[in-house]
Amino acid sequence: MVKKWMAWIFVFTLLLAALAQLAPVIAQTGSAPVNLGSLRIVNALVGLGNVDVYLDGERVAFNLPPRAATPYLVIPAGKHSIAVRPPEASPLSSPIADYLVDLSPNASLTAVAYQRRFASGDDAPPVAQSGGFYLMADDRSPLTVGRTRLMVAHLAPGAPPLLSVAYPSRASLLHQVRFEQPYGSIDVDAGIYSLTLVNADAPALDILARLGDQIFYANTLHTLIIVPDIQPPARRAGDEALTVGPGSSQPTAFSLSAPLELPPDGISLRLIHAAHDTAVLDVYIDERLVAPRMNYGRATEYLGLKDYSHTITLRRAASRPDSAPLARATFTITSENRRQVNWTLLLLNADGSAAAPETGLPVSRPGGDPQAAPTFIVNTPGGSLFMALLPDDISQTRQNFARVRLINAVSSVPALQLFTPRLPPAPLPPNVTPTRTPPPRPNVMPTPEPPVELVLPALFAAEASSAETRAGLYERLDFFPAGTTNRLLSLPDVQMVGGMVYTFVMMGSPVGNPPVSVVQFADYGAGLPLDRLYVGVINTASANVRSNPNPNAAVIGRLTAQTEVEVLGRNLSGEWVRVRFADPATGAVREGWVSATVIIVSRLGVRINVLTLPQYTAPGG
């Protein structure tokens, strides 16, 4: 008996020791990255076109175009098989390229699929096994604000084996990049770089290609991939065998961006320019340039920022760093919301409004009266804007599910809805054969299925409306202003992969100037979902707590100014808020309803619109 108890105590001690080691990591990131690594796959098959990407036999990217990459996939360390195939090819068919990757714990790798075989004369090899994979060990360690990291890979067969990425003057930025050889990385200031490719072996350093202006945002990993300057051959319907086309001795290059790791004691901030009436801007963080020449519709990666208080400064594009700013705003992530790691800063059209929504940041203007009341609206050449700071939930999803997030940045549309005609079929359990759909009966019109709403209506400039949904191929996503049938935009054939978080940022004008468009992000869900803790503070001298959401209902308590309460939800219209509070007279914990006009609601320290609260349902229905 004693031995049995001693064994239990030994096991319990080991568990406590393990948890103690993991606790700091869990507290900071929400998940323990023990024995995990990151892997992304790049399609550099510019002569072959789109591909499907497979990881360990599962398709993780559909129709990935050339010059594009998957997000970093956070997967267990160890050996993993990767492959790329033509779109919709059988998973059992011979791949264009495959490889067995050995991923170390906490490592970040980029696997670049590139073409190694080309047509020559009358010989046109098949697409199968015409490519290979080149592996790059990515340095994603954090950077100080304003710096950015550059990597490069020379994967252009037929081009000179030694190239340099240089300025138009032929002075090298990335010196002597050798074909299929690792290069490493360099750190430079964020900015706009006019670049060329030069033959590093030629005495005159002949310019082989002009890459134009490359915009390198700060605190980001930018990877330049040098490839042959070719296009996929035209494919005709009915072609039985896919073959490769001829190569080229002319090189070109494309750039990919990716987020760096989060510094300790810091946040990740994504910038999105959705204010279409304003001029092109330079965006500074803590007076260091992070996003030069940021135009409408552009966005950064998540920028890892150390510390929790930062200043955002907007200047006209190409202005001197010491020139007078258009506006400056400071925000602080308080101790209440430091579990929230990922944030989005939106630049939005003010549409002539005198005030911004609750998410707007107060800004100061150059030469303004420091004693004046804070303003939210920034006047820029072309129009006015405001800045909104929103929390992002990109935590881990359930197995076989993806998360859909909708952010409403459309001018003059108070709420947006997202529908799909039908959900993709649920995956079948192993060893289960699908049943055949019975044919429709003659002369019987099938009843149309109602569309499926994927998320609740997304309010303008508010936190993203999000929900988990079944992974699979969605034949169409339809975006509507709430309460109307006037479709603003449709996206056909949207493939959602399990474990991914898809964010759709709708922007533009419903009257068409500019037309409504969507900026999409795909992030791999990592970490644990955050608790949705809502806190309310009474912002009037006193507030009545009523038994029902009705101004004539019985008063069950009174709360004084600045009293903090727990918020449980709202009624259907959002005019009343359900709260849990300690009775000032007895100290007993009670629940009731207060008018939405007398309370300020925040989540994780950030003020929110009451309509984004979940609708309250009493226990038991």
C-alpha positions as CSV (number, residue, x, y, z in Angstrom):
1,M,0.0,0.0,0.0
2,V,2.9,2.4,0.9
3,K,4.6,1.6,-2.3
4,K,1.5,2.4,-4.3
5,W,1.1,5.8,-2.6
6,M,4.8,6.6,-3.1
7,A,4.3,5.8,-6.8
8,W,1.4,8.2,-7.1
9,I,3.3,10.9,-5.3
10,F,6.3,10.4,-7.7
11,V,4.0,10.8,-10.7
12,F,2.2,13.8,-9.3
13,T,5.6,15.5,-8.5
14,L,6.8,14.9,-12.1
15,L,3.5,16.5,-13.5
16,L,4.0,19.5,-11.2
17,A,7.5,19.9,-12.4
18,A,6.5,19.7,-16.0
19,L,3.7,22.3,-15.5
20,A,6.1,24.6,-13.7
21,Q,8.4,24.6,-16.7
22,L,5.6,25.2,-19.2
23,A,3.8,27.9,-17.1
24,P,5.9,30.9,-18.3
25,V,5.4,29.9,-21.9
26,I,1.7,29.3,-21.6
27,A,1.2,32.6,-19.8
28,Q,2.9,34.5,-22.6
29,T,1.6,32.8,-25.7
30,G,-1.5,30.8,-24.6
31,S,0.1,27.6,-25.8
32,A,3.3,25.7,-25.2
33,P,5.6,25.5,-28.2
34,V,7.3,22.3,-26.9
35,N,8.6,20.2,-29.8
36,L,6.9,22.4,-32.4
37,G,8.3,24.1,-35.5
38,S,7.1,26.3,-38.3
39,L,7.0,25.4,-42.0
40,R,5.8,27.3,-45.0
41,I,5.8,26.1,-48.7
42,V,6.4,28.5,-51.6
43,N,5.3,28.0,-55.2
44,A,8.3,29.3,-57.3
45,L,7.2,27.1,-60.2
46,V,6.7,30.2,-62.4
47,G,6.8,28.0,-65.6
48,L,4.2,25.5,-64.4
49,G,1.4,27.6,-62.7
50,N,-0.8,26.9,-59.8
51,V,-0.3,23.8,-57.6
52,D,-1.9,21.9,-54.7
53,V,0.3,21.6,-51.6
54,Y,0.4,18.4,-49.5
55,L,1.7,17.9,-46.0
56,D,1.9,14.4,-44.7
57,G,-0.5,13.3,-47.4
58,E,-3.1,16.0,-46.5
59,R,-3.8,18.8,-48.9
60,V,-3.1,22.1,-47.0
61,A,-3.3,24.6,-49.9
62,F,-5.4,24.5,-53.0
63,N,-4.5,26.2,-56.3
64,L,-1.6,28.1,-54.8
65,P,-0.4,30.5,-57.5
66,P,3.2,31.1,-58.5
67,R,5.0,33.7,-56.4
68,A,2.9,32.9,-53.4
69,A,3.4,31.0,-50.1
70,T,1.3,29.2,-47.5
71,P,1.3,30.7,-44.0
72,Y,3.7,29.2,-41.6
73,L,2.2,25.9,-40.4
74,V,2.9,25.2,-36.7
75,I,3.5,21.4,-36.6
76,P,5.3,18.9,-34.4
77,A,9.0,18.7,-34.8
78,G,10.3,15.7,-36.7
79,K,10.1,14.3,-40.2
80,H,7.3,15.4,-42.5
81,S,6.6,14.7,-46.2
82,I,5.7,17.6,-48.5
83,A,4.7,17.5,-52.1
84,V,3.1,19.7,-54.8
85,R,0.9,18.5,-57.6
86,P,-1.1,20.1,-60.4
87,P,-4.5,21.5,-59.2
88,E,-7.1,18.7,-58.6
89,A,-4.6,16.0,-59.5
90,S,-5.1,12.7,-57.6
91,P,-3.3,12.6,-54.3
92,L,-1.8,9.4,-55.4
93,S,-0.4,10.7,-58.6
94,S,3.3,11.4,-59.1
95,P,4.1,14.9,-57.7
96,I,5.8,17.8,-59.4
97,A,8.2,17.7,-56.5
98,D,8.3,16.0,-53.1
99,Y,10.7,16.0,-50.1
100,L,11.1,14.6,-46.6
101,V,11.6,17.6,-44.2
102,D,13.3,17.1,-40.9
103,L,12.0,20.0,-38.7
104,S,13.8,20.8,-35.5
105,P,12.0,22.1,-32.4
106,N,11.3,25.8,-32.5
107,A,12.8,26.1,-36.0
108,S,11.3,28.0,-38.9
109,L,11.8,26.5,-42.4
110,T,10.7,27.7,-45.9
111,A,10.4,25.0,-48.6
112,V,10.6,26.5,-52.0
113,A,9.2,24.4,-54.9
114,Y,11.1,25.4,-58.1
115,Q,11.5,24.0,-61.6
116,R,14.6,22.0,-62.5
117,R,13.6,20.4,-65.9
118,F,12.6,22.3,-69.0
119,A,11.7,21.5,-72.6
120,S,14.6,21.4,-75.0
121,G,14.1,21.3,-78.8
122,D,11.4,18.6,-79.4
123,D,11.8,17.1,-76.0
124,A,9.1,18.2,-73.6
125,P,9.4,16.3,-70.3
126,P,6.3,15.5,-68.3
127,V,5.4,17.7,-65.3
128,A,5.8,14.9,-62.9
129,Q,9.2,15.2,-61.0
130,S,10.2,18.2,-63.1
131,G,10.7,20.3,-59.9
132,G,12.5,20.1,-56.6
133,F,12.5,21.6,-53.2
134,Y,15.0,24.0,-51.8
135,L,15.0,24.5,-48.0
136,M,15.8,27.7,-46.2
137,A,16.3,28.1,-42.5
138,D,14.5,31.3,-41.7
139,D,15.9,33.7,-39.1
140,R,12.7,35.1,-37.5
141,S,14.2,36.4,-34.3
142,P,12.8,39.8,-33.2
143,L,14.1,43.2,-34.5
144,T,14.1,46.7,-33.1
145,V,11.3,48.9,-34.4
146,G,12.1,50.3,-37.9
147,R,14.4,47.5,-39.0
148,T,13.6,44.7,-41.4
149,R,15.3,41.4,-42.5
150,L,16.1,40.3,-46.0
151,M,16.8,36.8,-47.2
152,V,17.5,35.6,-50.8
153,A,17.6,32.3,-52.8
154,H,18.9,31.9,-56.4
155,L,16.8,29.2,-58.1
156,A,17.0,30.2,-61.7
157,P,18.7,27.5,-63.8
158,G,20.2,28.9,-67.0
159,A,21.0,32.2,-65.4
160,P,24.6,33.1,-64.4
161,P,25.4,31.0,-61.3
162,L,26.5,34.0,-59.3
163,L,24.1,37.0,-59.0
164,S,23.9,40.1,-56.9
165,V,20.8,42.0,-55.8
166,A,22.0,45.5,-56.4
167,Y,20.9,49.2,-56.7
168,P,20.7,50.7,-60.2
169,S,24.3,52.0,-59.6
170,R,25.3,48.3,-59.4
171,A,26.3,48.6,-55.7
172,S,25.3,45.4,-54.0
173,L,22.6,45.0,-51.4
174,L,22.8,41.2,-51.3
175,H,26.2,40.4,-52.7
176,Q,27.1,37.3,-54.7
177,V,24.2,35.0,-54.3
178,R,25.2,31.5,-55.6
179,F,22.8,29.2,-57.4
180,E,21.1,26.7,-55.0
181,Q,23.4,27.7,-52.1
182,P,22.4,29.1,-48.7
183,Y,23.0,32.8,-48.3
184,G,21.9,33.9,-44.8
185,S,20.2,37.2,-44.0
186,I,20.9,40.9,-43.6
187,D,19.0,43.5,-41.5
188,V,18.3,47.0,-43.0
189,D,16.1,49.9,-42.3
190,A,12.6,49.7,-43.6
191,G,12.1,51.8,-46.7
192,I,11.8,51.8,-50.5
193,Y,14.6,50.1,-52.4
194,S,15.1,50.4,-56.2
195,L,16.7,47.1,-57.1
196,T,18.3,45.2,-60.0
197,L,19.8,41.8,-60.6
198,V,23.4,41.9,-61.9
199,N,25.8,39.3,-63.1
200,A,28.3,39.1,-60.2
201,D,30.8,37.2,-62.4
202,A,30.9,39.8,-65.2
203,P,33.6,42.5,-64.9
204,A,31.1,45.2,-65.9
205,L,28.4,43.8,-63.5
206,D,25.9,43.6,-66.3
207,I,22.3,44.4,-65.2
208,L,20.2,41.4,-66.1
209,A,16.9,42.5,-64.7
210,R,15.3,45.6,-63.1
211,L,13.1,44.7,-60.2
212,G,11.8,48.3,-59.7
213,D,10.9,49.7,-56.3
214,Q,10.6,47.2,-53.5
215,I,8.8,48.3,-50.4
216,F,10.2,46.6,-47.3
217,Y,8.0,47.1,-44.2
218,A,9.6,47.1,-40.8
219,N,9.8,44.2,-38.4
220,T,9.2,41.7,-41.2
221,L,11.0,38.9,-42.9
222,H,11.3,39.7,-46.7
223,T,12.5,36.8,-48.9
224,L,13.6,37.4,-52.5
225,I,13.3,34.4,-54.7
226,I,15.3,34.5,-58.0
227,V,13.6,32.5,-60.7
228,P,13.6,32.2,-64.6
229,D,11.6,34.9,-66.3
230,I,9.1,32.6,-67.9
231,Q,5.3,32.1,-68.0
232,P,3.4,28.8,-67.8
233,P,2.5,27.4,-71.3
234,A,-1.1,27.7,-72.5
235,R,-3.1,24.6,-71.5
236,R,-6.0,23.5,-73.7
237,A,-9.1,21.6,-72.4
238,G,-8.7,17.9,-73.0
239,D,-4.9,17.9,-72.8
240,E,-4.1,14.4,-71.5
241,A,-0.6,14.9,-70.3
242,L,0.9,18.0,-68.9
243,T,4.4,18.8,-70.1
244,V,6.9,21.5,-69.2
245,G,7.8,24.4,-71.4
246,P,11.2,25.8,-72.4
247,G,13.4,27.6,-69.8
248,S,15.1,31.0,-70.0
249,S,18.5,32.4,-69.2
250,Q,16.8,35.7,-68.2
251,P,16.3,35.9,-64.4
252,T,13.7,37.8,-62.4
253,A,12.7,37.8,-58.7
254,F,9.7,38.1,-56.5
255,S,9.4,39.0,-52.8
256,L,7.5,37.3,-50.0
257,S,6.9,38.7,-46.6
258,A,6.3,36.9,-43.3
259,P,6.0,37.9,-39.6
260,L,8.9,37.7,-37.2
261,E,8.7,36.2,-33.8
262,L,7.0,38.1,-31.0
263,P,9.5,39.8,-28.6
264,P,9.1,39.0,-25.0
265,D,6.7,41.4,-23.2
266,G,5.3,42.8,-26.4
267,I,2.5,42.6,-28.9
268,S,2.0,41.9,-32.6
269,L,0.3,44.7,-34.6
270,R,-1.0,44.6,-38.1
271,L,-1.6,47.8,-40.0
272,I,-4.4,48.0,-42.7
273,H,-5.0,51.1,-44.8
274,A,-8.8,51.1,-45.5
275,A,-9.3,54.9,-45.8
276,H,-9.9,55.3,-49.6
277,D,-10.4,59.1,-49.5
278,T,-6.9,59.9,-48.0
279,A,-3.5,60.4,-49.5
280,V,-0.7,57.9,-49.5
281,L,0.9,57.9,-46.0
282,D,4.2,57.1,-44.3
283,V,3.4,55.3,-41.0
284,Y,5.8,55.6,-38.1
285,I,5.8,53.6,-34.8
286,D,7.7,55.3,-31.9
287,E,9.1,57.7,-34.5
288,R,10.7,54.9,-36.6
289,L,9.4,54.4,-40.2
290,V,7.6,51.1,-40.4
291,A,5.3,51.4,-43.5
292,P,6.6,53.7,-46.3
293,R,4.2,54.7,-49.1
294,M,1.3,53.0,-47.5
295,N,-1.6,53.3,-49.9
296,Y,-5.3,52.3,-49.7
297,G,-5.8,48.6,-49.7
298,R,-2.2,47.8,-48.4
299,A,-1.5,45.9,-45.2
300,T,1.6,44.8,-43.2
301,E,2.3,41.5,-41.6
302,Y,2.0,41.3,-37.8
303,L,4.8,43.5,-36.6
304,G,6.4,42.3,-33.3
305,L,6.7,45.3,-31.0
306,K,8.4,45.1,-27.6
307,D,6.6,46.8,-24.7
308,Y,2.9,47.7,-24.4
309,S,2.8,51.4,-25.1
310,H,3.4,52.8,-28.6
311,T,2.9,56.0,-30.6
312,I,1.5,55.9,-34.1
313,T,2.5,58.9,-36.3
314,L,1.1,59.6,-39.8
315,R,3.0,61.7,-42.3
316,R,2.6,62.4,-46.0
317,A,4.4,59.9,-48.2
318,A,8.0,60.8,-48.8
319,S,8.1,63.5,-46.1
320,R,11.2,64.0,-44.0
321,P,11.2,62.0,-40.8
322,D,11.4,65.3,-38.8
323,S,8.6,67.0,-40.8
324,A,5.3,68.0,-39.1
325,P,3.0,65.0,-38.8
326,L,-0.6,64.9,-40.0
327,A,-1.5,63.3,-36.6
328,R,-0.1,61.3,-33.7
329,A,-1.8,58.8,-31.5
330,T,-0.6,56.9,-28.5
331,F,-2.1,53.7,-27.2
332,T,-1.2,51.5,-24.2
333,I,-2.1,47.8,-23.8
334,T,-3.0,47.8,-20.1
335,S,-2.3,44.9,-17.7
336,E,-6.0,43.8,-18.2
337,N,-5.4,42.9,-21.8
338,R,-1.9,41.7,-22.1
339,R,-3.1,38.2,-22.7
340,Q,-4.3,39.6,-26.0
341,V,-1.2,39.3,-28.2
342,N,-2.5,40.1,-31.8
343,W,-4.0,43.5,-32.7
344,T,-5.1,45.3,-35.9
345,L,-4.8,49.0,-36.4
346,L,-7.2,50.1,-39.1
347,L,-7.1,53.4,-41.0
348,L,-10.7,54.2,-41.8
349,N,-12.7,56.8,-43.7
350,A,-14.3,59.3,-41.3
351,D,-17.0,60.2,-43.8
352,G,-17.3,63.8,-42.4
353,S,-18.3,62.5,-39.0
354,A,-17.4,64.6,-36.0
355,A,-16.7,61.6,-33.8
356,A,-15.3,58.1,-34.3
357,P,-16.7,54.8,-32.9
358,E,-15.6,53.5,-29.5
359,T,-12.6,51.8,-31.1
360,G,-11.1,55.2,-32.3
361,L,-7.8,56.4,-30.9
362,P,-7.6,60.0,-29.7
363,V,-5.1,61.9,-31.8
364,S,-3.1,65.0,-31.4
365,R,-2.4,67.4,-34.3
366,P,0.7,69.5,-34.8
367,G,0.4,72.9,-33.2
368,G,-2.9,72.0,-31.5
369,D,-3.9,73.2,-28.1
370,P,-2.7,70.7,-25.5
371,Q,-5.5,71.7,-23.2
372,A,-8.2,71.1,-25.9
373,A,-10.5,68.0,-25.7
374,P,-9.0,65.0,-27.5
375,T,-10.1,64.6,-31.1
376,F,-10.3,61.4,-33.2
377,I,-10.5,62.7,-36.7
378,V,-7.4,63.2,-38.8
379,N,-7.6,65.6,-41.8
380,T,-5.3,64.5,-44.7
381,P,-5.0,65.6,-48.3
382,G,-8.1,64.2,-50.0
383,G,-10.2,63.3,-47.0
384,S,-10.4,62.6,-43.3
385,L,-9.7,59.4,-41.4
386,F,-9.6,57.9,-37.9
387,M,-7.6,55.0,-36.4
388,A,-9.2,52.0,-34.8
389,L,-7.4,49.5,-32.6
390,L,-9.1,46.0,-32.7
391,P,-8.1,42.7,-31.0
392,D,-7.6,39.7,-33.2
393,D,-8.5,36.1,-32.3
394,I,-6.2,33.8,-34.2
395,S,-6.2,31.1,-31.6
396,Q,-6.3,27.4,-32.4
397,T,-9.5,25.9,-34.0
398,R,-11.2,22.7,-33.5
399,Q,-10.1,19.7,-35.6
400,N,-11.5,19.8,-39.1
401,F,-12.7,23.4,-38.6
402,A,-11.5,26.8,-39.8
403,R,-12.3,30.2,-38.3
404,V,-13.9,32.9,-40.4
405,R,-13.4,36.5,-39.3
406,L,-15.2,39.5,-40.9
407,I,-14.0,43.1,-40.4
408,N,-16.3,45.9,-41.7
409,A,-14.3,48.9,-43.1
410,V,-16.9,49.8,-45.8
411,S,-17.9,53.5,-45.8
412,S,-21.5,54.2,-44.7
413,V,-22.4,50.5,-44.1
414,P,-23.2,50.1,-40.4
415,A,-23.2,46.3,-40.5
416,L,-22.1,43.6,-42.9
417,Q,-23.3,40.0,-43.2
418,L,-21.5,37.0,-44.7
419,F,-23.5,34.1,-46.2
420,T,-22.7,31.0,-48.2
421,P,-25.3,29.0,-50.3
422,R,-24.5,25.8,-48.4
423,L,-21.8,24.3,-46.2
424,P,-19.4,21.8,-47.6
425,P,-20.1,18.2,-46.7
426,A,-18.8,17.0,-43.3
427,P,-15.9,14.6,-43.5
428,L,-16.9,11.0,-43.2
429,P,-15.6,8.8,-40.4
430,P,-13.0,6.1,-41.4
431,N,-14.3,3.1,-43.2
432,V,-17.7,4.7,-43.9
433,T,-19.0,4.7,-47.4
434,P,-21.0,7.7,-48.5
435,T,-24.6,7.1,-49.4
436,R,-25.8,8.1,-52.8
437,T,-28.1,11.1,-53.1
438,P,-31.5,9.9,-54.5
439,P,-32.4,11.5,-57.8
440,P,-35.1,14.1,-57.8
441,R,-38.6,12.9,-58.4
442,P,-40.1,13.8,-61.8
443,N,-42.2,17.0,-62.0
444,V,-41.2,17.9,-58.4
445,M,-39.4,21.2,-58.0
446,P,-36.8,20.9,-55.2
447,T,-37.2,23.3,-52.4
448,P,-34.2,25.8,-52.4
449,E,-32.0,25.7,-49.3
450,P,-31.8,28.9,-47.3
451,P,-28.3,30.5,-47.3
452,V,-26.1,29.8,-44.3
453,E,-24.9,32.8,-42.3
454,L,-21.3,32.2,-41.3
455,V,-20.9,35.0,-38.8
456,L,-23.1,37.5,-37.0
457,P,-23.3,40.9,-38.6
458,A,-20.0,42.8,-38.4
459,L,-20.3,46.4,-37.2
460,F,-18.3,49.2,-38.8
461,A,-14.9,49.7,-37.2
462,A,-15.7,47.1,-34.5
463,E,-14.0,43.9,-33.4
464,A,-14.1,41.2,-36.1
465,S,-17.2,39.1,-36.1
466,S,-15.9,35.5,-36.1
467,A,-17.1,31.9,-35.9
468,E,-15.7,28.5,-36.5
469,T,-17.0,26.7,-39.6
470,R,-16.5,23.4,-41.4
471,A,-13.3,23.1,-43.5
472,G,-13.9,22.4,-47.2
473,L,-14.7,24.0,-50.5
474,Y,-17.2,26.8,-50.3
475,E,-18.8,27.4,-53.7
476,R,-19.4,31.1,-52.9
477,L,-19.1,33.6,-50.1
478,D,-21.6,36.5,-50.3
479,F,-21.2,39.8,-48.5
480,F,-24.4,41.9,-47.8
481,P,-25.2,45.0,-45.9
482,A,-27.2,43.8,-42.9
483,G,-30.9,43.7,-43.5
484,T,-30.7,44.0,-47.3
485,T,-30.5,41.7,-50.4
486,N,-28.1,44.0,-52.2
487,R,-25.0,41.8,-52.5
488,L,-21.8,43.9,-52.3
489,L,-19.4,41.2,-53.4
490,S,-19.1,37.5,-54.0
491,L,-16.0,35.3,-53.8
492,P,-16.3,32.1,-55.7
493,D,-14.7,28.7,-54.8
494,V,-13.1,29.6,-51.5
495,Q,-11.2,26.6,-50.0
496,M,-10.9,26.6,-46.2
497,V,-8.3,24.4,-44.6
498,G,-8.8,23.0,-41.1
499,G,-6.8,24.8,-38.5
500,M,-6.5,28.1,-40.5
501,V,-8.0,31.4,-39.5
502,Y,-9.4,33.4,-42.5
503,T,-9.8,37.1,-42.0
504,F,-11.8,39.1,-44.6
505,V,-11.5,42.9,-44.4
506,M,-14.2,44.5,-46.5
507,M,-13.4,48.1,-47.6
508,G,-14.5,50.6,-50.2
509,S,-17.7,52.5,-50.9
510,P,-21.1,50.9,-51.6
511,V,-21.8,53.5,-54.3
512,G,-18.7,52.3,-56.2
513,N,-16.1,55.0,-55.7
514,P,-13.9,53.0,-55.1
515,P,-15.8,49.7,-55.5
516,V,-16.1,47.4,-52.5
517,S,-13.1,45.0,-52.3
518,V,-11.7,42.5,-49.8
519,V,-8.3,42.1,-48.3
520,Q,-7.8,38.5,-47.1
521,F,-5.4,37.1,-44.5
522,A,-4.8,33.4,-43.7
523,D,-3.1,32.8,-40.3
524,Y,-2.4,29.4,-38.8
525,G,-4.4,29.1,-35.6
526,A,-2.1,28.9,-32.7
527,G,-2.5,29.2,-28.9
528,L,-5.6,28.9,-26.7
529,P,-8.7,31.0,-27.3
530,L,-8.9,34.0,-25.0
531,D,-11.6,34.3,-22.4
532,R,-14.3,36.7,-23.5
533,L,-14.3,38.7,-20.3
534,Y,-16.6,41.7,-20.6
535,V,-16.4,44.5,-18.0
536,G,-18.7,47.4,-17.6
537,V,-18.3,50.7,-15.8
538,I,-21.2,53.0,-14.9
539,N,-20.7,56.4,-16.6
540,T,-23.5,58.4,-15.0
541,A,-24.1,59.7,-11.5
542,S,-26.3,56.7,-10.8
543,A,-28.0,53.8,-12.7
544,N,-31.0,51.7,-12.0
545,V,-30.7,47.9,-12.3
546,R,-34.0,46.5,-13.5
547,S,-35.4,43.0,-13.4
548,N,-36.2,43.0,-17.1
549,P,-34.9,45.0,-20.2
550,N,-37.7,47.5,-19.9
551,P,-37.8,51.0,-18.5
552,N,-41.0,50.2,-16.6
553,A,-39.6,47.0,-15.0
554,A,-39.0,46.8,-11.2
555,V,-35.8,48.4,-9.9
556,I,-33.7,45.7,-8.1
557,G,-30.6,47.9,-7.3
558,R,-28.9,51.2,-7.9
559,L,-25.2,51.6,-8.9
560,T,-23.2,54.8,-8.5
561,A,-20.7,56.3,-11.0
562,Q,-17.6,54.3,-11.8
563,T,-19.0,51.1,-10.3
564,E,-17.5,48.1,-12.1
565,V,-19.8,45.2,-13.1
566,E,-19.5,42.0,-15.0
567,V,-21.3,42.1,-18.3
568,L,-23.1,39.0,-19.4
569,G,-24.7,40.1,-22.7
570,R,-27.3,42.3,-24.3
571,N,-30.9,42.0,-25.4
572,L,-31.9,41.6,-29.0
573,S,-31.9,45.4,-29.8
574,G,-28.8,46.2,-27.8
575,E,-30.6,48.8,-25.8
576,W,-30.1,46.9,-22.6
577,V,-27.1,45.2,-21.0
578,R,-27.3,42.2,-18.6
579,V,-24.9,42.7,-15.7
580,R,-23.8,40.8,-12.6
581,F,-23.0,43.1,-9.6
582,A,-22.4,43.2,-5.9
583,D,-25.3,44.8,-4.1
584,P,-24.0,48.0,-2.4
585,A,-26.3,47.5,0.6
586,T,-25.9,43.8,1.3
587,G,-22.8,42.7,-0.7
588,A,-24.8,39.9,-2.3
589,V,-24.1,39.1,-5.9
590,R,-27.1,39.8,-8.1
591,E,-28.0,40.1,-11.8
592,G,-30.2,42.5,-13.7
593,W,-30.4,44.9,-16.7
594,V,-29.1,48.4,-17.1
595,S,-29.7,50.8,-20.0
596,A,-26.9,50.7,-22.6
597,T,-26.7,54.5,-22.3
598,V,-25.4,54.4,-18.8
599,I,-22.5,51.9,-19.1
600,I,-19.2,51.7,-20.9
601,V,-18.3,48.1,-21.9
602,S,-14.8,46.8,-22.6
603,R,-13.2,43.5,-23.3
604,L,-9.6,42.9,-22.2
605,G,-9.4,46.6,-21.5
606,V,-10.6,47.8,-24.9
607,R,-13.9,49.6,-25.2
608,I,-16.4,47.9,-27.5
609,N,-19.7,48.6,-29.2
610,V,-22.5,47.1,-27.1
611,L,-24.0,45.5,-30.2
612,T,-20.9,43.2,-30.5
613,L,-21.9,41.6,-27.2
614,P,-23.5,38.1,-27.4
615,Q,-27.2,38.1,-27.0
616,Y,-28.0,37.1,-23.4
617,T,-30.0,33.9,-22.9
618,A,-31.2,33.0,-19.4
619,P,-29.9,29.7,-18.0
620,G,-32.0,26.8,-19.1
621,G,-33.1,28.8,-22.2
